[in-house]
Amino acid sequence: MITLPDPDRQGQVSVEAALQGRLSCRRYGPGPLTLAHLSQLLWAAQGITRPGGRRSAPSAGGLYPLEIYVTAGDVRELESALYHYRPRNHALELLLSGDCRGELAAAALGQESVAKAPLSLVLTAVFERSAVKYGSRARRYVHMEIGHVAQNIYLQATALGLGTVVVGAFVDDRVQALLHLQKEEPLAIMPVGRLP
């Protein structure tokens, strides 16, 4: 496990300023991201914010069906590799060494933003976690939750002076194979980089 730096819980950018500045960015400026950037993005997405394991984004029934994977290719202090985020420890689990941004971009229909961003966050869902309680409505609630998480990532990226975009165009089977997913479905890819 790779313990991430503690997230900044104060920030220098207001919610209003982040909302005003939020945009979808598909081209990125030069330079790596830092481990602190990644830590902050992951905390904003699914970090623990309160006792009892409550997280930064709302989840129907507190069941937290989403998982986050990181394809890191140009992040200071972090080996180029595929990682799985562990919110309880605010840590990364190494899954596969090597830069797999090209493979992820190929699965995403060759999108340049995925290939060239220093990192991408891949958001997946284990629908069964929600279905246990909510049955057929679970899919609806999971899709609501991914919207909350994606917006948190957008706003945090904006506050950090970074750019991102939600990518929904990808071949599910190829993403599942790359990430070695068993019971999870990929729902979105969010490449992140410096603003051009």
N, C-alpha and C positions, 0 to 999 in steps of 0.2 A: 504494500500500500504506500502511496505517496501522499503524505499529509499536505494539504494546501494551506497557503498563508491565511491568516484570519481575515475575514472580509471587513471592509470599512462599513460601519453602520451609521455613519453621520453624513458623508458625502458633501460635495461642494455645489451640486447642481440641484435646483428645486424640481419637484415633480412637474410643475408648470413649464419650466424651461425645457425639461426633457421631452414633454409632450409636444412643445412647439418645434423642437429640433428633430424629432423622430422622423426618419425616412427610410425607405428601402434602398439599400446600397449594394450594387452588384460588382463594382470595381473598387479595388483597394490600393492604397498607397504603399510604398515600399517600407520595409522594416518589420521585424518580428513583433509579436505580442509578448507579454510577460506572463509569468506564472501568476502574478497578482491580478492581471486582467482576467485570466481564466477563472481564478478563484472567485472573483467578484461576479462574473457572469453566471457561474454555476450556483452560487449562493442566491442570486436574484431569481434564478429559475426554480430551484427546488431546495434551497437551504433551510436548515432548521432555524426558526425564528422565535419559538416559544417552548416552554416545558411540555413534555408529552409528545415531542416529535412533530409538532405543528410546523408547517412549511410556509415559505414565502408566497406561494400561490394557493388559492382555495381548491379543495378537492371534495367532491360529494362524499359525505360520510367519513371523511378523513381516511380514505382507503388508498390514496396515492398510487394509481395504476401506471403512472408514467415512469420511464427510465431515461437516462441521458448518457449517450456515448460521445466521446471526443476523438476526432481524428486530428491529431496534432502534427504539424509539419514544420512550423517555424515559430516555436515558442521558447523564449529564453528559459534556461534552467529545467527544460523538460525534453526528454528523448522523443524523437519523432516516432509516434506509435498510435495504436488504438487503445483507448481507455474507457472504463466504465465509472461513472460518478457514484460515490457512496455518500448520500446526504448525512447519515447518522454520524459518520466520522469526518465529514467534509474532506474527503480523500478520493484519490483516483486509484483504481485497480488496473494494472497493466494487463491487457488482453493479448496484444499482438505487437511485437516490435517492428519497426520500419514505417516509413511514410506511406500511408495508404490513401492519401488524398486523390491520387490518380484513379484508383479503383472506385472510390466513392463517386468521383466526377463521372466516370464511365457509366456507373449505375444511375446517375442523375442526368442521363442523356447528353453527356459531354459539356455540361454547363461550366463555363470558365470561372464563375464565382466560387464554385466548389473546388475546382482544381487549384486555384491560385491563392485563396485565402490562407492565412497562417494556420487557421484551425476551422473545423466545422463541428457544430453540436448536432447530433442526431437524436431526435426525440421519438421514443417508441412507447407503445402501450401494451400492458397485459390486461386485456379486457375482462378476463375472468375475475380479477380482483374486485372490480366494481359489480360484475354480474351476480356475484354471490349475494349481494344485498339488493341490487336494483333490477335484476333480470334483464329484460329486453331494453329497458331504458338506459342501461349502462353505456351503450355506445354513444348516446346523446351526451351524457355527463362527461365521458372521457374527451369527447371533441370540444366541449366547453372548456375543460381543464387545459387542454393543449393551447387553446387561445389565450388563456390567462398566462401560462408559462411563456409563450412566445412574446406576448406584449411585455412581460417583465424583462425578458432578454433584450428586446428592442430598446426599452427605456434605460436599462443599465448600460448597454452599449453606447447609447447617446450620451449619457452622463460621463462616460469614460473617453469620449471623443472618438469612438469607434463606429464602424458601420456594419450592418447585417441585413439579411433579407430572409424571408421564409420561402423555402423551396419545397414545392409539393410535387414537382414533375420528376419522378424517378421510377425505376423498375423495382417493385417491392421485393421480388424474389432475390434480386442481385444484392440489394442492401441487406436483406436477411442473411444471405450466405456470407457476405463480408463480415458482418457483426456476429455471426454464429448464433443467431436468434433462434430460440426454441418455441416459446409460447408468446413471443412479442411480435407486434406488427409495427413497422416503421410508419410514422405519420408525417414527419417534417425533417428537413435538413436546414440548419441555419449557419452558413459560413460567416465568419467574423474576421474583420481586418481593419487596418487603419484607414481613415478617410483619405480619399485621393487629394 
